[in-house]
Amino acid sequence: MQKYVELPKNDVASEKESDWFRHCESTQGPFITVKPRSTYADVHWDYITYSKKVDDILESLGTTLRDDAIEIFTKYANAKSRYTASGHLIWFKNLEIDSARSAASELYDLIVDSVSRENA
């Protein structure tokens, strides 16, 4: 199962990103992208593909999702890495490419588990 999409540098028209957005919206899955450069990559998650019901679940989590995402970031970060995190947006910047892929996969699992647990 695909947990994120890796966006190539030459995707200037954002076709791959748009296709992934539509897929995540239709499946109600996390919209996670990895944007590699030469050495580093950024990982981005946005709740925008979710329905109002899932948005309400994310809101009910308070800071838990954010705090758990920061733990993932810390696991893979290096001296150049930075993050932005809330309950609706996560952005890991300047992770080494392989670390970014692993962080994106773990972030996917965290979001799915968090939403499923609260939805049960």
Buried (B, 14 or more C-beta within 10 A) or exposed (E): EEBBBBBEEEBEEEEBBEEBBEBBBEEEBBBBBBBBEEEBBBBBBBBEBBEEEBBEBBEEBEEBBBEBBBEBBEEBBEEEBEBEBEBBBBBBBBBBBEBBBBBBBBBBEBBEEBBEEBEE
